[in-house]
Amino acid sequence: IASCILSLSGCFKKITLENKGAVTKDVAHWYVLQRTRTPFERFQEGLQSLGVLSALQQFPQQLQSLFIKLEKKLTAIEVEQLFKFLTFSLFSVCVDAVTLEEILIFATGSDSVPPLGFFPEPSLEFLHCKSKFPLANTCDCILRIPLTKNYTNFKNNMNFGIRNSPGFGKA
């Protein structure tokens, strides 16, 4: 694989102990900068055509969250704001074995709220059919929860349904 990278970079020098540092530097420069120059320039042109590039250059700190995922723990308040029809603190008491991230993954396919939010906005529906487990439509961000007469069964079925759904991975 090293010979392929050397060939692609256009480095046809004989490598010796004396020049190995210089060759490594040249190949690294090609691999990191030159190889990606054209896609980077096209990306830059696209941002410029929409006026985004100048905004990024003027306000880098304010726009950072749109391009960089900040590692922060999801809170119950954030999830409650997503699912407007539900007091999530009540729901989180009912479902104690799963994390907020697992509930969000189950309902939306994502383990965090995207910088621009979800589209469509997540919603909650109640199942009036015979299903005893929760259902979700991750494309439409819909969480469907069953109606049951017994609190213990509801809690156990919600925990089991969310924890054991096969899903398709995180978005």
C-alpha positions, 0 to 999 in steps of 0.5 A: 500500500505504501508503494501505491501512495508513493506512486499516486503522489508522484514520488519516484525518488529512491528512499534512503535513510538520509532522505526518508524525512523529506520524502515522508513530508512531501508525501504527507503534504500531497496526501493531506493538502494536494489530494483534497484541494479540488474537492475543497475548492468546489466546496468553498465555491458552493459556500460562496455562491450561497453567501455562507462562506463570508458569514463563516469568515465573519462569525466563525464562533456563532456558526461553529455549532452548525458544522461541528457536533458538540459532545453534550449529554441529551437532557430530558428538557430537550427531549420534552421540547421535541415531543411537545404533546408529552410531559417527558419527565412523566414519560422518563419516570415510566420508562426507567431502563432506557436512556434518553438517547435510546428513546431518541434513537428509537423515535428518530434514528439519531442519538442527538438533536441535529444543529438545525433540528429535526424535519419534520419535528418529532411527534407523539401518537397513541396506539389504539390498536392491540399492539402492546409495544411502542412503534416508531417511524424514524423517517417522519420522527413519530413515536407511537406509544401503546395505551394500556390499563396496567402501569407495570405492563406499560413500563415493561413493554416500553422498556422491552420495545425500545431496548430490543428494537432491531432498528437500522443503526444511528443516523 
